[in-house]
C-alpha cells in the first residue's frame, strides 16, 4: 500500500453515484409499493451498501483500512432510472472516494439482484465520483504573488565543515513542493549574534517565511528560540503545538523540542528542529495549511485601511 504515514488527519468527504435502469414502470411501482418478492429493495440495498464500504480494504488490495464515521445513502427515481448517491465521511489521513464508489456499486448490484425475478431488462449504468473534499489539496491557498522563504541552518559543526547539512535541504525541498520560492539558503554557527543578524537581514528583504533549523533542543548551545522569541511581535502557539503533536506521533523525543513560530511584521518566523527527520516532519505537519496565515494577514491589513 502507498505510504500515508506523513499525511495529517483531516476531514475527508466523498459522494459517489451509481445508476440502475429498469425496463418498465411496473418495476418502479413494485419498488414503491414494496411488493418485490425479495423484499424492500431500498432498505435491503442500503444495509448491503453499509456492509460493503466497511469491507472495501478486504476486496481492493491497495485500500487502507480506515474508520467510516458517517455513511448516507439517498435514492432518487427519475423515469426508469434509480439514482443512488452514497456519501461518506471520516477524519483520517486518506480519502474515502473509493469506499463511496464501492458502496454505490454494491447497492446497485443488490438492486439488480432483487429485481431480476420481475424484470429481465435491468442495466447498471454509470458509476462515478460526484465530489470529494479533504487532504492537502483542499487547503492549498492561492496567492496573487509568489511566496518567498529564507532557510537558515544553525549548526556549529556544519558551519565548520565537519558535517553535511540534510535538515536545511529537506526544508528547501518541502517548501518547493508547495510552490514557495527559496530566496536564500545559508549555514551559520549557533550563535545569538549570527542568528539575529540573519533574522534582521531577511526581514529587511521582506521574506514571507524566515525558517531556522537547529538549536531548538536543550543543550547549552541550543539558543535559536531564546534569541528569536523576544524579537517577535507575537507567538503562534497553535502552529508550535501542531508541529510537536505531529512529531510526538512518530517519536516520544519530540516533546523535548522547543520549536518556535511567530510573526514579525508580515513575515512568518519559524525555528525548527535540526535533525533531518524533525525538520522535514515539521514542514509536513503544517504545510500547506500554514500558508493560509498570509491571507489572514492580507485581510487584516485591508480592514485597517
Secondary structure by P-SEA (a helix, b strand, c coil): ccccccccccbbbbbbbbbbbbccaaaaaaaaacccccccaaaaaaaaaaaaaaaccccccccccccccbbbbbbbbcccbbbbbbbbbbbccccaaaaaaaaaaaaaaaaaaacccccccccccbbbbcccccccccccccccbbbbbbbbbbccccccccccccaaaaaaaaaaaacccccccccccccaaaaaaaaaaaaaacccbbbbccccccccccccccccccccccccaaaaaaaaaaaaaccccccccbbbbbbcccbbbbbbbccaaaaaaaaaaccccccaaaaaaaaaaaaac
